[in-house]
Amino acid sequence: MIRKTTFGNTKLYGIITLLFLLFIQEPKAYNLKQIANNDNLSNSSITCLCQDEKGLMMIGTCDGWNI
């Protein structure tokens, strides 16, 4: 006897596959460096961070942008 797969079963298999793929990814290593005002940071209050495609970090503070 051939059993037809319903849309509900297909959706469940898709969700299980997606969750499996999300959990098998390897963790990424991060390089962190602590900076301070004496490292040419214009203000100690950081409002945003941006990184370009070359890896250059741009730091937005209350007193402007720092590169």
DSSP file (Angstrom, degrees, kcal/mol; ACC not computed):
  #  RESIDUE AA STRUCTURE BP1 BP2  ACC     N-H-->O    O-->H-N    N-H-->O    O-->H-N    TCO  KAPPA ALPHA  PHI   PSI    X-CA   Y-CA   Z-CA
    1    1 A M              0   0    0      0, 0.0     2,-0.5     0, 0.0     0, 0.0   0.000 360.0 360.0 360.0 131.0    0.0    0.0    0.0
    2    2 A I        -     0   0    0      2,-0.0     2,-0.5     0, 0.0     0, 0.0  -0.785 360.0-150.7 -93.5 128.0    1.4    3.4   -1.0
    3    3 A R        -     0   0    0     -2,-0.5     2,-0.3     0, 0.0     0, 0.0  -0.864  10.5-136.1-102.1 128.7    1.0    6.2    1.6
    4    4 A K        -     0   0    0     -2,-0.5     2,-0.5     1,-0.0    -2,-0.0  -0.633  16.8-127.0 -83.4 138.1    0.7    9.7    0.4
    5    5 A T        -     0   0    0     -2,-0.3     2,-0.1     4,-0.0    -1,-0.0  -0.719  24.4-142.8 -84.3 128.3    2.6   12.4    2.2
    6    6 A T     >  -     0   0    0     -2,-0.5     4,-1.8     1,-0.1     3,-0.2  -0.445  23.9-108.6 -86.2 165.3    0.5   15.3    3.3
    7    7 A F  H  > S+     0   0    0      1,-0.2     4,-2.4     2,-0.2     5,-0.2   0.844 117.7  59.5 -61.5 -34.9    1.6   18.9    3.3
    8    8 A G  H  > S+     0   0    0      1,-0.2     4,-2.0     2,-0.2    -1,-0.2   0.901 105.9  46.7 -62.1 -42.6    1.7   18.8    7.2
    9    9 A N  H  > S+     0   0    0     -3,-0.2     4,-2.5     2,-0.2    -1,-0.2   0.898 112.0  50.9 -66.5 -40.4    4.3   16.0    7.2
   10   10 A T  H  X S+     0   0    0     -4,-1.8     4,-2.0     1,-0.2    -2,-0.2   0.904 110.4  49.3 -63.8 -41.7    6.4   17.8    4.5
   11   11 A K  H  X S+     0   0    0     -4,-2.4     4,-2.2     2,-0.2    -1,-0.2   0.899 110.6  50.7 -64.6 -41.0    6.3   21.0    6.5
   12   12 A L  H  X S+     0   0    0     -4,-2.0     4,-2.3     1,-0.2    -2,-0.2   0.915 110.0  49.3 -63.3 -44.0    7.4   19.1    9.7
   13   13 A Y  H  X S+     0   0    0     -4,-2.5     4,-2.2     1,-0.2    -1,-0.2   0.875 110.3  52.1 -63.4 -36.7   10.3   17.5    7.9
   14   14 A G  H  X S+     0   0    0     -4,-2.0     4,-2.4     2,-0.2    -2,-0.2   0.907 109.9  47.8 -65.2 -42.6   11.4   20.9    6.5
   15   15 A I  H  X S+     0   0    0     -4,-2.2     4,-2.5     2,-0.2    -2,-0.2   0.907 112.1  49.5 -66.0 -41.9   11.3   22.4   10.0
   16   16 A I  H  X S+     0   0    0     -4,-2.3     4,-2.2     2,-0.2    -2,-0.2   0.911 112.0  48.6 -63.6 -42.2   13.3   19.5   11.5
   17   17 A T  H  X S+     0   0    0     -4,-2.2     4,-2.4     2,-0.2    -2,-0.2   0.913 111.3  50.1 -63.6 -43.5   15.9   19.8    8.7
   18   18 A L  H  X S+     0   0    0     -4,-2.4     4,-2.0     1,-0.2    -2,-0.2   0.925 111.6  47.7 -62.0 -45.8   16.2   23.5    9.1
   19   19 A L  H  X S+     0   0    0     -4,-2.5     4,-1.8     1,-0.2    -1,-0.2   0.892 111.0  51.9 -62.6 -39.5   16.7   23.2   12.9
   20   20 A F  H  X S+     0   0    0     -4,-2.2     4,-1.2     1,-0.2    -2,-0.2   0.922 110.1  48.3 -62.0 -44.6   19.3   20.4   12.3
   21   21 A L  H  < S+     0   0    0     -4,-2.4     4,-0.4     1,-0.2    -1,-0.2   0.846 109.8  52.9 -66.9 -33.4   21.3   22.6    9.8
   22   22 A L  H >< S+     0   0    0     -4,-2.0     3,-0.5     1,-0.2    -1,-0.2   0.866 111.3  45.8 -68.6 -35.6   21.2   25.6   12.2
   23   23 A F  H 3< S+     0   0    0     -4,-1.8    -1,-0.2     1,-0.2    -2,-0.2   0.644 104.0  60.4 -86.4 -14.4   22.6   23.5   15.1
   24   24 A I  T 3< S+     0   0    0     -4,-1.2    -1,-0.2    -3,-0.1    -2,-0.1   0.499  76.6 113.4 -92.0  -1.4   25.4   21.7   13.2
   25   25 A Q  S <  S-     0   0    0     -3,-0.5     3,-0.0    -4,-0.4    -3,-0.0  -0.420  72.0-116.7 -68.5 143.8   27.2   24.9   12.2
   26   26 A E        -     0   0    0      1,-0.1    -1,-0.1    -2,-0.1    -2,-0.1  -0.564  32.7-104.5 -80.2 144.9   30.6   25.4   13.8
   27   27 A P        -     0   0    0      0, 0.0     2,-0.3     0, 0.0    -1,-0.1  -0.375  34.1-124.3 -67.7 146.9   31.1   28.4   16.1
   28   28 A K        -     0   0    0     -2,-0.1     2,-0.3    -3,-0.0    -3,-0.0  -0.680  16.9-125.6 -92.8 146.2   33.0   31.3   14.8
   29   29 A A        -     0   0    0     -2,-0.3     2,-0.4     2,-0.0    -1,-0.0  -0.719  24.3-153.3 -89.3 140.9   36.1   32.8   16.5
   30   30 A Y        -     0   0    0     -2,-0.3     2,-0.6     2,-0.0     0, 0.0  -0.916   9.5-142.9-117.1 141.3   36.0   36.5   17.3
   31   31 A N        -     0   0    0     -2,-0.4     2,-0.4     2,-0.0    -2,-0.0  -0.917  25.6-173.3 -99.0 119.4   38.9   38.8   17.7
   32   32 A L        -     0   0    0     -2,-0.6     2,-0.4     2,-0.0    -2,-0.0  -0.927   9.7-179.3-117.5 139.8   38.2   41.3   20.5
   33   33 A K        -     0   0    0     -2,-0.4     2,-0.5     2,-0.0    -2,-0.0  -0.996  22.0-135.9-137.2 131.1   40.3   44.4   21.5
   34   34 A Q        -     0   0    0     -2,-0.4     2,-0.3     0, 0.0    -2,-0.0  -0.732  26.0-174.3 -87.1 129.7   39.5   46.8   24.2
   35   35 A I        -     0   0    0     -2,-0.5     2,-0.2     5,-0.0     5,-0.0  -0.859   3.2-170.3-121.5 159.7   40.0   50.4   23.3
   36   36 A A    > > -     0   0    0     -2,-0.3     3,-2.0     1,-0.0     5,-0.7  -0.790  43.9 -85.6-138.2 179.0   39.7   53.6   25.5
   37   37 A N  G >>5S+     0   0    0      1,-0.3     3,-0.8    -2,-0.2     4,-0.6   0.834 123.8  60.1 -60.1 -33.5   39.7   57.4   25.1
   38   38 A N  G 345S+     0   0    0      1,-0.3    -1,-0.3     2,-0.2     4,-0.0   0.530  90.9  71.5 -75.4  -2.3   43.5   57.5   25.1
   39   39 A D  G <45S-     0   0    0     -3,-2.0    -1,-0.3     2,-0.1    -2,-0.1  -0.094 129.9 -88.8 -97.1  32.2   43.4   55.2   21.9
   40   40 A N  T <45S+     0   0    0     -3,-0.8     2,-0.6     1,-0.3    -2,-0.2   0.747  79.5 150.3  66.9  27.3   42.1   58.2   19.9
   41   41 A L     << -     0   0    0     -5,-0.7    -1,-0.3    -4,-0.6     3,-0.1  -0.818  42.2-146.2 -87.6 125.7   38.4   57.4   20.6
   42   42 A S  S    S+     0   0    0     -2,-0.6     2,-0.3     1,-0.2    -1,-0.1   0.743  77.0   5.3 -69.7 -23.2   36.6   60.8   20.6
   43   43 A N        -     0   0    0     21,-0.1    -1,-0.2    -7,-0.1    21,-0.0  -0.982  61.5-132.4-157.4 148.2   34.1   59.8   23.3
   44   44 A S  S    S+     0   0    0     -2,-0.3     2,-0.9     1,-0.1    -2,-0.0   0.568  87.6  88.2 -82.0  -6.5   33.6   56.8   25.6
   45   45 A S        -     0   0    0      2,-0.0    17,-1.2    -3,-0.0     2,-0.4  -0.803  66.2-162.9 -95.5 102.3   29.9   56.6   24.8
   46   46 A I  E     +A   61   0A   0     -2,-0.9    15,-0.3    15,-0.2     3,-0.1  -0.719  16.2 176.0 -89.3 128.8   29.6   54.4   21.7
   47   47 A T  E     +     0   0A   0     13,-3.2     2,-0.3    -2,-0.4    14,-0.2   0.700  63.9   2.1-104.5 -25.6   26.3   54.6   19.8
   48   48 A C  E     -A   60   0A   0     12,-1.6    12,-2.9     2,-0.0     2,-0.4  -0.993  53.5-149.3-159.2 158.6   26.9   52.3   16.8
   49   49 A L  E     -A   59   0A   0     -2,-0.3     2,-0.3    10,-0.2    10,-0.2  -0.991  14.9-179.7-130.1 138.4   29.5   50.0   15.2
   50   50 A C  E     -A   58   0A   0      8,-2.4     8,-3.3    -2,-0.4     2,-0.4  -0.990   8.7-163.7-136.1 146.8   30.0   49.2   11.5
   51   51 A Q  E     -A   57   0A   0     -2,-0.3     6,-0.2     6,-0.2     2,-0.1  -0.997  12.8-146.0-131.2 129.6   32.4   46.9    9.7
   52   52 A D    >   -     0   0    0      4,-2.0     3,-1.7    -2,-0.4     6,-0.0  -0.245  37.8 -90.9 -86.0 179.9   33.2   47.2    6.0
   53   53 A E  T 3  S+     0   0    0      1,-0.3    -1,-0.1     2,-0.1    -2,-0.0   0.682 125.9  55.5 -67.0 -17.7   34.0   44.3    3.6
   54   54 A K  T 3  S-     0   0    0      2,-0.1    -1,-0.3     0, 0.0    -3,-0.0   0.485 120.9-105.4 -91.0  -4.3   37.7   44.6    4.3
   55   55 A G    <   +     0   0    0     -3,-1.7     2,-0.3     1,-0.3    -2,-0.1   0.450  68.2 150.1  96.1   1.4   37.2   44.3    8.1
   56   56 A L        -     0   0    0      1,-0.1    -4,-2.0    -5,-0.0     2,-0.4  -0.538  38.4-141.0 -71.4 127.2   37.7   48.0    9.0
   57   57 A M  E     -A   51   0A   0     -2,-0.3     2,-0.5    -6,-0.2    -6,-0.2  -0.756  12.7-164.1 -92.4 133.1   35.7   48.9   12.1
   58   58 A M  E     -A   50   0A   0     -8,-3.3    -8,-2.4    -2,-0.4     2,-0.5  -0.977   7.7-158.7-115.7 128.8   34.0   52.3   12.2
   59   59 A I  E     -AB  49  66A   0      7,-3.2     7,-2.3    -2,-0.5     2,-0.5  -0.928   2.5-153.8-114.5 122.3   32.9   53.4   15.7
   60   60 A G  E     +AB  48  65A   0    -12,-2.9   -13,-3.2    -2,-0.5   -12,-1.6  -0.839  21.2 172.0 -96.7 126.6   30.2   56.0   16.1
   61   61 A T  E >   -AB  46  64A   0      3,-2.9     3,-1.4    -2,-0.5   -15,-0.2  -0.657  51.4 -92.8-120.7 179.1   30.2   58.0   19.3
   62   62 A C  T 3  S+     0   0    0    -17,-1.2     3,-0.1     1,-0.3   -16,-0.1   0.730 127.2  48.6 -64.5 -21.4   28.4   61.1   20.7
   63   63 A D  T 3  S-     0   0    0      1,-0.3    -1,-0.3   -18,-0.2     2,-0.2   0.299 123.7 -83.9-102.5   8.5   31.2   63.2   19.3
   64   64 A G  E <   -B   61   0A   0     -3,-1.4    -3,-2.9     2,-0.0    -1,-0.3  -0.762  64.2 -29.6 126.1-170.8   31.3   61.7   15.8
   65   65 A W  E     -B   60   0A   0     -2,-0.2     2,-0.4    -5,-0.2    -5,-0.2  -0.591  44.2-164.6 -87.9 145.4   32.8   58.8   13.8
   66   66 A N  E      B   59   0A   0     -7,-2.3    -7,-3.2    -2,-0.2   -25,-0.1  -0.994 360.0 360.0-127.6 136.6   36.1   57.1   14.6
   67   67 A I              0   0    0     -2,-0.4   -10,-0.2    -9,-0.2    -1,-0.1   0.359 360.0 360.0-117.9 360.0   38.0   54.8   12.2
